[in-house]
Structure formats: structure tokens, C-alpha cells
């Protein structure tokens, strides 16, 4: 089963926002300044790259294969968003100081192809950061894996392991490989993002499994807020000087 991102672009634009911990990680580890040139791969509606540009004033670009996602991005953001994929980045060699992606790498069949292309567009000394989930993180997601356990099984099948990604980055010539983990807890008070399936994993399970989980979530929300966790493995690599 695949996800049609053109079909969910409106729901994504309405319900998804930039992760504060992603922006904090990029700022803290990436040593960014106003002169930095940054690309987000698979930027969707450009939430993260827009937030980073707003926070730092750096130069920002995004690429996104979905026509509908790019349309929403252009309405919502001043960041330039072009059509492109993780394996085919429409920019010149050595252009960017930083390239990053958030919840994108599991869509790339052969990660080495993405990392080789990223290596090409990074300047010497430039960095790449891939935000993804480990198998353990997927299994413990709140509230997704609690109310929709079938979604965790579907996600584990399509996610590359962290070890695979680190090996692929090394094969592409990236060095100074670093794995970091970030986590934030919050509370869900409204089921709307889940009712509108703003999380792609909810589109990978059966209708019966989805409806059962939604009923369970909404019953619990009547009693009070529900725990939400946001976790990432941040995999950093550098193009040698």
C-alpha cells in the first residue's frame, strides 16, 4: 500500500507543523548563520525549512515531488520550492552548506543514491542531517502505535534501519557520521489530525483497524488529554573538505 501525497496535501497543510526539536537540532549542531544556504529534501508544505529561515535568516530552498504539496508550500511560505526527489536534486554541485530531510528517507528505495546526490550538491565541509525513526521509536509511538498497532508493523516494514543508513552514508563518501536522538512529549486534546489521517501511517492500515483505533482515541479524549511523543534519530554526516 502506498500513500498518495497529492490527495492528503490539504490535510497535511492544515494539521502538520514544524517540529521545534528538529529546528533546535539543526541550529545547535549545524552551526548555521544568515549566510548559510540550506535545502530541505521532501519538504512537503515547507514547514521546517520555513521555520528555519524565520529563526536564522539563512537562505532556504525546498524540493518536493508532490504537485499538491508544492502548491500549498508556495501559498504558505516565501521559500522557493522546486520539483525534485531525494535521488535527483535540481541544483548545481557544491551549492549548499546544509541539506536535511524529515521523515523522508523511508520513501527512498536505495538510500545510497540519495546520499550520493546529497554529497554532490553539498559544498566541501557541508553537512547532511537525516531525521528518521528507529524500530524502537516506531514501536513506542504515542498515540499512534497505542491506538493503531497495525500502523507500527506497516512502518517497520518500510523504514530503513539506522545501521543501514549509516552504512549507506559511508558508501557515499560522507564522514564524521554521528547519531543523535531527540524526544519531546506533549498532549493531544483534539482528534482532528487523526480523523483526517494527517499521519501517513494511518493510510497504510485497513479501514476497520483505523476506525477501531479512532473510536478508542476519542473515548479516551473524553476523559482528558492523551500523551503524544515526538522522537527522532538525527543522523549527521559531512562532505570532506
Secondary structure, DSSP 8 states (H G I E B T S, - for coil): ----HHHHHHHHHHH----HHHHHHHHHHH---TT-EEEEET-TTTHHHHHHHHHH--EEEEE-S-HHHHHHHHHH-SSEEE--BTTB--S-TT-EEEEEEES-GGG-SSHHHHHHHHHHHEEEEEEEEEEE--HHHHHT-TTHHHH-HHHHHHHHHHS--HHHHHHHHHHTTEEEEEEEEEEEEEEE---HHHHTT-SGGGGSS-HHHHHHHHHHHHHHHTTS-EEEEEEEEEEEEEE--
